[in-house]
Amino acid sequence: MVGVDMLRTWINQWQRKGKCLVVKLLRIQDKTHSIAMGFTLGFLINFIPSFGFGPVLSVATARLFRGNTIAAFLGGISVIWAFPLLFYFNIVVGQVWLPEEPAPTLQQDDFVHTSVLISQSFMIGMVINVMIFGFIVYFFTFALISRYRQALLRYIHKSWLPKNKNPN
């Protein structure tokens, strides 16, 4: 039962962190476009290898494109855990778009040839994923904040906040 309790505690911690991020994003007082742009740019940094500087690059990129820096930071750290999956997804999408070449004969250059193909696949996939997910995340965030911000904050206030168990 110790493992189950540890798992439950871990899930509760991550759930609490996710709720905190959502509340912080919804409470930002700025233009809807600026918030959506910042969150999107922060999110998209996770498709690019940043070697640990993702949150810093998120804020710098948002400042460069006049997005909200707080939203960019929240977008950057929201899916930072999924970077290995996004890295692999870049390669898979790139391989779909690259034309297939016949298998080379066994030589010393096989490793170099394979490395070049993987890096080309990664770069093509990264550009395609950034464009597609950029549009999707921007419009989803824009619609969410412009239309449902107040309703979501009311829902959070009613259902997410801990209830007082002892009224005395």
Buried (B, 14 or more C-beta within 10 A) or exposed (E): EEEEEEEEEEEEEEEEEEEEBBBEBBEBEBBBBBBBBBBBBBBBBBBBBBEEEBBEBBBBBBBEEEBBBBBBBBBBBBBBEEBEEBBEBBBEBBBEEEEEEEEEEEEEEEEEEEEEBEEBBBEBBBBBBBEEBBEEBBEEBBEBBEEEBEEBBEEBEEEEEEEEEEEE
